[in-house]
Amino acid sequence: MRPKSGDRKLTLLHVDDCAEDRVLVRRAIALSGIPFEYHEADGMESAVAYFQFRDGKPRRSPSLVLLDYDLGNYTGADFLYWLRFLKKLTSLPVVMFSGSQGDRHVAECYASGANYFISKANNLERLRLIVRVLHLSLVTFRQPGPLLLLKEFQPDPRASGGMVGAAA
């Protein structure tokens, strides 16, 4: 028997060098009751290691990557360049989830292959809503479509009218 779409468990890889931000996302997932299988990486090196390639294929591939822009010595754009270079991972949805909201950062992330850019939520309740919308988007549409409705959504500044769908 196939599980109901609302019960479908998706794997979320959260890449953020800030331990407090990773804790907040974990708490928001727990409070939302969303069945995400949560994995985290504390920077680019551990995010690359997460995929642990064997025979040219990633051993694990999440359903979604939630990626911070500032990763210490690297940026989320650096990780995106690496990720999108790999032919087998070009369609993996990546949502930039960052406090860096400048147009230059947003444009760089979209140009690097981000599907969407969302500003970090300023409270746990708002973050819980974002987690619920992420899950709904992926289960229902297989891409982060309803994220466009969030006030935290940052459109691609290069696009006419400011709306870009899944870029990758």
N, C-alpha and C positions, 0 to 999 in steps of 0.2 A: 504494500500500500504506500502510495506516494504521500509524503507529509504535506500539510497545508502550506501554502506559500508564506504565510505569516510565521510558520514554525521553522522555516528553512534556516539552517545555521550557516552563517557566512564567516569567513576568516578575515579579520582585520589586522593589518600590520601597521602599527603606529610608530613612526620614526620621529623622535624628538630628543634633543640632548638635555632637555630640562626635566628632571625627575618629577617635579611638582606637577607639570603639565601632563605627564604620563599618568600620574596618580589621579588627576581630575578626570581624564578620559575614562580610566578604569571605573571610577566611581559613577560617572554618568551612565556608562553601559550597565553597571549593576543596578542603578536606580531606575533605569528605563525598562528593565526586564527584557531587553532585546537579546536574542540568543547569538551574539557575536562570539566567535572563538577569537579571543584577543591575544595578539603577540606584540611585542614591542622591541624596538631597537633604539639604542641611545646615541646613535650617530651613523654616519655613512658606512664606516667599516662594518659595524654589526648589522646594518641593513643589507649590505652586500653578502655578508656571511649567512644571513637568514636563508637565502636561496640555495646555498650549498649545491653547486652544480655537480652533476654526475653524468658522464657520457654526453656532454653538451646540452643537457636539459636541467632546468631547475628542479631540485628534489621537492621543494615546497613552493607553491604559488598562492598568495592570498587572493581573496575575492576583491579586496580593496586595500589601497595604501593611503593612509592619512599621514601627510608629510609636512613637517615644519620647514620654514625657509632657512632659518639660521641653525646650522649644525656644527657650530664650533669652527674648526678649520675648513669646513666645506659649507656649501649651501644646498638647499633642497634641489636647486636647479642642477647642481653637479650630479646629484644622485639620479635625477631624471634623465640627464644626458646618458649616463651609464645604463639605466634601465631601458630606455627607448632604443638604444643601440642594439640591444639583444632582440633579435627577430621574434623569439618566442614570447616576449613580454610586451610587445607594442600595444596590445589591446587591454592590458591590465589597467583598470580604473585607478587614477591617482588624484586625490583631492589635496591640494595645498591647504594647510590649516596653520595659519601663521599670524603672528602679531605684526610682521612687516607688511604694511599695506600700501607703500608707495607705488605709484604707477609703474615705475621702472622695475620693481620687484615683481609686480603682478604680470607685466608684459614678459619679463624674463621667464617666469614660470610657465606661462602659456606657450611661449616659443620653445621651451624645453620639452613640452609634451604633457603638461598638466591638463587634466580634464576640466577641473574647476578650482577656483581659489576662494576660500572662505576665511574671513578674519576670525581669530580666536574669540570665543565667547567670553564675556566678562563675568559670568556667574554660572554656577552649577546647573541651575534650572534651564538656562538657555542652552548650555552644552548638552544636557539631556535631550532637549528638543532636536538639536542638530543630529545627535546619534540616532534618534528615532527616524528622522527624515532620511538620513543616510541608509538605514536599513530598508525603509519603505521603498526608496528609490532603486536600490539594488535588487530587491526581491521582486518588485512589480515591473520595473522597466529594464532591469539588467544594466542600468547606468544611473548616474546621479541626477536625473531629470528634475525632480521637485526641489533640489537644492537652489534652483533659480529663484524660488519664492522666499528664501531666507534673507533677512536684512544684512546678514554677514557675507552674503555672496558678492564677490567682486568680479564683474564682467571683464573680458579681455579688452583692454583699451585700444587695441589695434582693429577691432571689429567695428563695422558700421552698425550703428544702433546699439553697440555695446553687448550684444548677446552672441555667445559662441556655444554651441553644443559640445558634445564630447569631442575634444580635439584629437584624440589618438584613436 
